[in-house]
Amino acid sequence: MERTLLVIKPDGVRRGLVGEIISRMERKGIRIRALKMLRMTREQAEEFYSVHRGKPFFEELVSFASSGPIVAMVLEGDSVISVIRTMIGPTDGRKAPPGTIRGDFSLSIMENVVHASDSPEAYEKEVRVIFSPEEIL
Ligand code: CMP
């Protein structure tokens, strides 16, 4: 069994997509092992997205990611990292296919509703920014 982190970004929460997104995970048979709503501080957002430091969109990304509440969850399932990457679709909502979360709900590369870890290493790093080990069942 593999684990990953899924974050519903501030745009997804503002637009009332939390239930829809959690429902897609549950219907797929993916298990939720931790779940919380929080607002990331600037520092948390910088740490969460540190692989993008130095890129032209970094400042805007950090501002956006800390602009309002997010819903973060640890998910578990067989090959869940690649399964969820397929379910969310490519980064750019304008190019994401219908049926994916970004394809169905986003028309933007920045405000693309969700984030999911892209590797086990990314998961280990990202989950520590948001959850303490005791919070994960
Ligand atoms: P995410 O999958 O969370 O990873 C990095 C985020 O940066 C991405 O989704 C977008 O929200 C944001 N972003 C903004 N511009 C770009 C870009 N040109 N390329 C990649 N990510 C971008």
Residues whose N, C-alpha, C, O or C-beta is under 5 A from the ligand:
A	BS01	CMP	F57 L61 T91 I109 M110 E111 N112 V114 H115
